[in-house]
Amino acid sequence: MEHQFLTRLVYLSTVTDIFKATDIEGSRADINSTYHKVLNDKRHTHIVMVDYKEENAREFSDWSMGSMPESSFSAPMDLKFSCTKKFSPHEMSGESAHLLMLSLKTSITSSLN
C-alpha cells in the first residue's frame, strides 16, 4: 500500500504574458501528475518550481490548487513579500510566494464574511 503524504508545490509560470504564482496541495502522486501536465501545457512558459515539501496539514483546505495573477487587490501585499511594489513572482522565494498566497486567502475570506 502506497503512503499518501500531504505535499505542497509552489511554481511560477507565465500564461499568455501574465505572471502567475501557483500553490498546489495534495498527495505526492497527484502533485507530480499535475505539475507534469503544466510542464507539457503549451500555454505555460517560463515555469520555475520554487518550493516542494511535505506538509503536516493543508493550508488551503477549501481548494486543491490556487493561482494568483497580478491584480490591484494584491498590490499592497506585493512589497511585503517581494523586493518590488510590482507583482513579480519570478523574483520571489518559494516561501514568500506561499506566504503571499496565504495572505491573499485571509484577505479574500475576510472580505466575504
Contact map, one row per residue, 1 for C-alpha under 8 A:
11100000000000000000000000000000000000000000000000000000000000000000000000000000000000000000000000000000000000000
11110000000000000000000000000000000000000000000000000000000000000000000000000000000000000000000000000000000000000
11111000000000000000000000000000000000000000000000000000000000000000000000000000000000000000000000000000000000000
01111100000000000000000000110000000000000000000000000000000000000000000000000000000000000000000000000000000000000
00111110000000000000000001110000000000000000000000000110000000000000000000000000000000000000000000000000000000000
00011111000000000000000011110000000000000000000000000111110000000000000000000000000000000000000000000000000000000
00001111100000000000000011110010000000000000000000011110000000000000000000000000000000000000000000000000000000000
00000111110000000000001111000010000000000000000000111110000000000000000000000000000000000000000000000000000000000
00000011111000000000001110000010000000000000000011111000000000000000000000000000000000000000000000000000000000000
00000001111100000000111100000000000000000000000011110000000000000000000000000000000000000000010011000000000000000
00000000111110000000111000000000000000000000001111100000000000000000000000000000000000000000010000000000000000000
00000000011111000011110000000000000000000000011111000000000000000000000000000000000000001100000000000000000000000
00000000001111100011100000000000000000000001111100000000000000000000000000000000000000000000000000000000000000000
00000000000111111111000000000000000000000001111000000000000000000000000000000000000000000000000000000000000000000
00000000000011111111000000000000000000000011100000000000000000000000000000000000000000000000000000000000000000000
00000000000001111100000000000000000000000011000000000000000000000000000000000000000000000000000000000000000000000
00000000000001111110000000000000000000000000000000000000000000000000000000000000000000000000000000000000000000000
00000000000001111111000000000000000000000000000000000000000000000000110000000000000000000000000000000000000000000
00000000000111101111100000000000000000000000000000000000000000000000110000000000000000011000000000000000000000000
00000000000111100111110000000000000000000000000000000000000000000011110000000000000000001000000000000000000000000
00000000011110000011111000000000000000000000000000000000000000000011100000000000000000001000000010000000000000000
00000000011100000001111100000000000000000000000000000000000000001111000000000000000000000000000000000000000000000
00000001111000000000111110000000000000000000000000000000000000001110000000000000000000000000000001001000000000000
00000001110000000000011111000010000000000000000000000000000000011100000000000000000000000000000000000000000000000
00000111100000000000001111100010000000000000000000000000010100011000000000000000000000000000000000000000000000000
00001111000000000000000111110110000000000000000000000000000000010000000000000000000000000000000000000000000000000
00011110000000000000000011111110000000000000000000000000000000000000000000000000000000000000000000000000000000000
00011110000000000000000001111111000000000000000000000000000000000000000000000000000000000000000000000000000000000
00000000000000000000000000111111100000000000000000000000000000000000000000000000000000000000000000000000000000000
00000000000000000000000001111111110000000000000000000000000000000000000000000000000000000000000000000000000000000
00000011100000000000000111111111111000000000000000000000000000000000000000000000000000000000000000000000000000000
00000000000000000000000000011111111100000000000000000000000000000000000000000000000000000000000000000000000000000
00000000000000000000000000001111111110000000000000000000000000000000000000000000000000000000000000000000000000000
00000000000000000000000000000111111111000000000000000000000000000000000000000000000000000000000000000000000000000
00000000000000000000000000000011111111100000000000000000000000000000000000000000000000000000000000000000000000000
00000000000000000000000000000001111111110000000000000000000000000000000000000000000000000000000000000000000000000
00000000000000000000000000000000111111111000000000000000000000000000000000000000000000000000000000000000000000000
00000000000000000000000000000000011111111001000000000000000000000000000000000000000000000000000000000000000000000
00000000000000000000000000000000001111111101001000000000000000000000000000000000000000000000000000000000000000000
00000000000000000000000000000000000111111100000000000000000000000000000000000000000000000000000000000000000000000
00000000000000000000000000000000000011111111000000000000000000000000000000000000000000000000000000000000000000000
00000000000000000000000000000000000000111111100000000000000000000000000000000000000000000000000000000000000000000
00000000000000110000000000000000000000001111100000000000000000000000000000000000000000000000000000000000000000000
00000000000011110000000000000000000001101111111000000000000000000000000000000000000000000000000000000000000000000
00000000000011100000000000000000000000000111111000000000000000000000000000000000000000000000000000000000000000000
00000000000111000000000000000000000000000001111100000000000000000000000000000000000000000000000000000000000000000
00000000001111000000000000000000000000100001111110000000000000000000000000000000000000000000000000000000000000000
00000000001110000000000000000000000000000000011111000000000000000000000000000000000000000100000000000000000000000
00000000111100000000000000000000000000000000001111110000000000000000000000000000000000000000000000000000000000000
00000000111100000000000000000000000000000000000111110000000000000000000000000000000000000000110000000000000000000
00000001111000000000000000000000000000000000000011111000000000000000000000000000000000000000011000000000000000000
00000011110000000000000000000000000000000000000011111100000000000000000000000000000000000000000000000000000000000
00000011100000000000000000000000000000000000000000111110000000000000000000000000000000000000000000000000000000000
00001111000000000000000000000000000000000000000000011111000000000000000000000000000000000000000000000000000000000
00001111000000000000000000000000000000000000000000001111110000000000000000000000000000000000000000000000000000000
00000100000000000000000000000000000000000000000000000111110000000000000000000000000000000000000000000000000000000
00000100000000000000000000000000000000000000000000000011111000000000000000000000000000000000000000000000000000000
00000100000000000000000010000000000000000000000000000011111110000000000000000000000000000000000000000000000000000
00000000000000000000000000000000000000000000000000000000111110000000000000000000000000000000000000000100000000000
00000000000000000000000010000000000000000000000000000000011111110000000000000000000000000000000000000000000000000
00000000000000000000000000000000000000000000000000000000011111110000000000000000000000000000000000000000000000000
00000000000000000000000000000000000000000000000000000000000111110000000000000000000000000000000000000000000000000
00000000000000000000000000000000000000000000000000000000000111111100000000000000000000000000000000000000000000000
00000000000000000000000111000000000000000000000000000000000111111100000000000000000000000000000000000000000000000
00000000000000000000011110000000000000000000000000000000000000111110000000000000000000000000000000000000000000000
00000000000000000000011100000000000000000000000000000000000000111111000000000000000000000000000000000000000000000
00000000000000000001111000000000000000000000000000000000000000001111100000000000000000000000000000000000000000000
00000000000000000001110000000000000000000000000000000000000000000111110000000000000000000000000000001000000000000
00000000000000000111100000000000000000000000000000000000000000000011111000000000000000000000000000000000000000000
00000000000000000111000000000000000000000000000000000000000000000001111101100000000000100000000000000000000000000
00000000000000000000000000000000000000000000000000000000000000000000111111100000000000000000000000000000000000000
00000000000000000000000000000000000000000000000000000000000000000000011111110000000000000000000000000000000000000
00000000000000000000000000000000000000000000000000000000000000000000001111110000000000000000000000000000000000000
00000000000000000000000000000000000000000000000000000000000000000000011111111100000000100000000000000001000000000
00000000000000000000000000000000000000000000000000000000000000000000011111111110000011100000000000000000000000000
00000000000000000000000000000000000000000000000000000000000000000000000111111111000010000000000000000000000000000
00000000000000000000000000000000000000000000000000000000000000000000000001111111100000000000000000010010000000000
00000000000000000000000000000000000000000000000000000000000000000000000001111111110111100000000000010000000000000
00000000000000000000000000000000000000000000000000000000000000000000000000111111111111000000000000000000000000000
00000000000000000000000000000000000000000000000000000000000000000000000000011111111000000000000000000000000000000
00000000000000000000000000000000000000000000000000000000000000000000000000001111111000000001000110110000000000000
00000000000000000000000000000000000000000000000000000000000000000000000000000111111110010011000100000000000000000
00000000000000000000000000000000000000000000000000000000000000000000000000000011111110000011000000000000000000000
00000000000000000000000000000000000000000000000000000000000000000000000000000110011111110000000000000000000000000
00000000000000000000000000000000000000000000000000000000000000000000000000110110011111100000000000000000000000000
00000000000000000000000000000000000000000000000000000000000000000000000000100110000111110000000000000000000000000
00000000000000000000000000000000000000000000000000000000000000000000010001100100000111111000000000000000000000000
00000000000000000010000000000000000000000000000000000000000000000000000000000000010101111111000000000000000000000
00000000000100000011100000000000000000000000000000000000000000000000000000000000000000111111000010000000000000000
00000000000100000000000000000000000000000000000100000000000000000000000000000000000000011111000000000000000000000
00000000000000000000000000000000000000000000000000000000000000000000000000000000011000011111100000000000000000000
00000000000000000000000000000000000000000000000000000000000000000000000000000000111000011111110110000000000000000
00000000000000000000000000000000000000000000000001000000000000000000000000000000000000000011111110000000000000000
00000000011000000000000000000000000000000000000001100000000000000000000000000000000000000001111111000000000000000
00000000000000000000000000000000000000000000000000100000000000000000000000000000000000000000111111100000000000000
00000000000000000000000000000000000000000000000000000000000000000000000000000000110000000001111111110000000000000
00000000010000000000100000000000000000000000000000000000000000000000000000000000100000001001111111111000000000000
00000000010000000000001000000000000000000000000000000000000000000000000000000000000000000000011111111100000000000
00000000000000000000000000000000000000000000000000000000000000000000000000000000100000000000001111111110000000000
00000000000000000000000000000000000000000000000000000000000000000000000000001100100000000000000111111111000000000
00000000000000000000001000000000000000000000000000000000000000000001000000000000000000000000000011111111100000000
00000000000000000000000000000000000000000000000000000000001000000000000000000000000000000000000001111111110000000
00000000000000000000000000000000000000000000000000000000000000000000000000001000000000000000000000111111111000000
00000000000000000000000000000000000000000000000000000000000000000000000001000000000000000000000000011111111100000
00000000000000000000000000000000000000000000000000000000000000000000000000000000000000000000000000001111111110000
00000000000000000000000000000000000000000000000000000000000000000000000000000000000000000000000000000111111111000
00000000000000000000000000000000000000000000000000000000000000000000000000000000000000000000000000000011111111100
00000000000000000000000000000000000000000000000000000000000000000000000000000000000000000000000000000001111111110
00000000000000000000000000000000000000000000000000000000000000000000000000000000000000000000000000000000111111111
00000000000000000000000000000000000000000000000000000000000000000000000000000000000000000000000000000000011111111
00000000000000000000000000000000000000000000000000000000000000000000000000000000000000000000000000000000001111111
00000000000000000000000000000000000000000000000000000000000000000000000000000000000000000000000000000000000111111
00000000000000000000000000000000000000000000000000000000000000000000000000000000000000000000000000000000000011111
